[in-house]
């Protein structure tokens, strides 16, 4: 005889209610508790201080927070996230860099600041037309000396030399064709260019060489080729390559990939006026030989250091080392000198 088990309907209802209650407990109690425990573990792991940093496009608030204060010798873990678009993160003076911060993802990096100071950071990805505004700073404080006297630094080289970086600097000797470094290297007798070449514009160097009686056998194009070769040789291929990378990351958005001043944030596109409402000129055209050959490297460095007044260009003094500035300038020269 087969035994048939029958359950009262009320038992089945209770069973379903018990299952539903278990699910609710898991969702509203166990899961948050586990998440909280995980976050607490992340916060305390390794005795590092965890700081959350969120990247937003400038019109959505920029970095939050935009100022981070830590102590010398304190181990810090930055948890960097993006709430909107792709961003990057770099603190050049501390050697910290995160190439990509994808929306909805968290990137972590640990560091210990060995010295006190204020170290600016910036976004390294073109996140909007106001990308240049993505700036912030890490302030490292020495608890033993929380209020140190401000450090004095030497004036920039262009100020020491009395160079007016806002004055026009046209060349009077515009070459008829783009100077070619390889041809300059092949000259039978290459003109010698003085060690203070960074303080002289290519146009000034040309005028001195043209006035040298020994160099009369050379025509103008040959002298310009020699100057192109001299600038390339002085800089070196490694510096030009590093400058190219920095230019692509930080300059091409305004000045354009080909250096013509026609990047996506140029004067005629939305967001250009927001960069600087008083700006009268757009980004410089680095292919304009009449202007570029009249500018010394020191003058160009001054533009990078301070920013371009009347153009909306931000300052890079706080983000670039001296060598990085010279590297960028070395690459910029390739728009008027053929380095191939």
Secondary structure, 3 states (H helix, E strand, C coil): CCCCCCCCHHHHHHHHHHHHHHHHHHHHHHHHHHHHHHHHHHHHHHHCEEEEEEECCHHHCCEECCEEEEECCCEEEEEEEECCCCEEEEEHHHCEEEEEECECCEEEEEEECCCCEEEEEECCCCCCCCHHHCEEEEEEECHHHCCCCCCCCCCCHHHHCCCCCCCCCCCCCCCCCCEEHHHHHCCCCCCCCCCCHHHCEHHHHHHHHHCCHHHCCCCHHHHHHHHHHHHHHHHCHHHHHHHHHHHHHHCHHHHCCCCCCCCCCCCCCCCHHHHCCCCCCCCCCCCCHHHHCCCEHHHHHHHHHHCCCCCCCCCCCCCCCHHHHHHHHHHHHHHCEECC
